[in-house]
Amino acid sequence: MRVIAELPHPECKISIFSMNQKYIIKLEKGVFEQVYKISELDVPDGVDGVFKILNDDFLKKASSRFNDMRADFNSAYKEYDDL
């Protein structure tokens, strides 16, 4: 797997990898990650096409999903800690 691009963003770290004829889009915020895979054949514009997929609406929803992930994990951890 090799990094082919990193996209600066204030909410999370965005890395794009290439592996086995797939683009792997990895978003990281703190200890949480979201990973999306798409065939290189489905993106005829190459990595520029991947950038188009990562539009403002998608990134806002991903940021909200990170908040949900944190809340879910904190809730589960609190239940564990209370045992």
N, C-alpha and C positions, 0 to 999 in steps of 0.2 A: 504494500500500500504506500503510495507516495502522495505528498501534499502537492496540489497543483495550484491552489489559490487560498488566500486568506482575505476575508472581507471585513474591514473595520466597521464596528457597530457599537454604539454606547451601551446597549443592554446586555450583549453577550459576545462571546468569541465565536466567530464563524470560520470553519475550515472546510475546504473542499478537497477530497481525495479522489484518486483514481485507482481502481483495483478490479481485476477480472471483468473488464469491459463495463464497469458500473461507475457512476459518480456517487460518492458517499458524502453527504452534506452533514456536518457535525456542528451542532450549536452547543455551547457550554456556558453555564452560568454557575459559578461556585462549584459545588460538588455534583451538580445535576447536568445531564446531557440529553439531548434529543438527536437522534440519528435517522436520516432519510436516505434511501438508496433508490437510484433510478438508472436504468440502462442507458449507456452512452448512445445507443441507437435511437432512443426516444427524445434525444436532445440534439437535433441536427446543427444547432449553432454552437455546439461544444460548450466550453465553460462559460461563454457569454450567455448562452441560453439558460444555464443554471443561475446566473446572476439575475436574469429576468424572472425566474421562478421565485426568487427570494425578494419579492416585492414588499412594500410597506405593510400591506394588510396581513400577509403571511407572517412577517416578523413581529407584528403587534400581537397576533394570536399565539405565536410561539412564546413571546415574553409572558403573556397571561398564563400559558400552560406551565411555564417555569414556576410562577407564583402558586399555581394549583399543586404542582409537584412538591414544592416546599411545605405547603400547608398539610398535604396528605402525609408526607414523611414525618413532620413534626407531631402530628396527631398520633400516628402509629408508634412513634418513639415514646411519646408521653404515656400511652397505654402500657408499653413495655416497661417503662421506668416505674410505673405505679404498681407493678406486680410484686 
